[in-house]
Amino acid sequence: MDTIDWGIIGCGDVTERKSGPAFNKVPGSRLLAVMRRDAEKAADYAARHGVPHWYDDAFALMNEPDLNAIYIATPPDSHAGYAVAALERGFNVYVEKPVTRTAIEARRIAEALQRHPNQKLTVAHYRRALPMFLKVKELLDNNLVGEVRTVQIRMWQSRKPPLIANTAVNWRVMPEISGGGYFHDLAPHQIDLMLFYFGEPERYHGYSLNQSGATPADDHVCGEIWFKNNIIVNGSWCFNVAENQTTDTCEIIGTKGKITFPFFGNFISYKTDHDEQTLNFTHPEHIQQPMIEKIVAYFNGQGPNPCSIEEAIVLMDVMDAFTANK
């Protein structure tokens, strides 16, 4: 499989810049087909991005003979069904985050992958591949702040967070589609990095509530993760604060100092007894491109899986525990 020939199921807003164009910019990768239920929008996307084929039906796209990989970028309620169908049809699969609405649905994908051991699947926790977040891991691995004692995550946003992509229908606050609310859209990035940095959790618990009643989804979530290496992560996600009180902060505090960074920003600050610095970063134009490079290598047997379904299941177990989705 020298060239990975991709089809996108769900060529919506996320694929316009974050991911879609990158499939044609990564060596050994080509975007050959896209699908969207609105045929006019699918045709428009294909024309603007130079994609040879477009469809308004996902299963018709999966019958396209030139494809060998599928990228699923629909809302989460359809991820499991499309992923299982793609695996059964012999495709390698890249699934957007959150991988599903619940851990139960994620396990359906894992079971399908076990039934089709020749296929490969990666989950789109693409911050693992970005230089900024790899630098945080390097600082931790080099013991910059000593033994990590506590991690504090604060994601406080207004009722219409600017971090959320605009869509005609705000499905992100429809739990039957997204699995919850804005927490389900943003927290996977944050919790996944904690798992990437600190390993396997020992236990986790939390709670959620709908404080404002502005949407059907809970808008306030709190949770704690106790990792097997005795690192404690506390997280607070609130999506109904004043616009002048918004924040996006992670503080990693150790025995020698502190590392601070935003999950949706472009800098890392650290302070120790002997040094204090701020490192600035420029993210790629297509922010998923470094991840797609790793996926193409993995699909071709030239590198490890950058994020497996098993890792994504752990994340979904944590999110379910925080929001009582069982």
Summary of the structure (lengths in Angstrom):
residues: 326
radius of gyration: 19.6
end to end distance: 38.9
largest distance: 60.7
contacts: 1115
relative contact order: 0.17
helix: 37%
strand: 26%
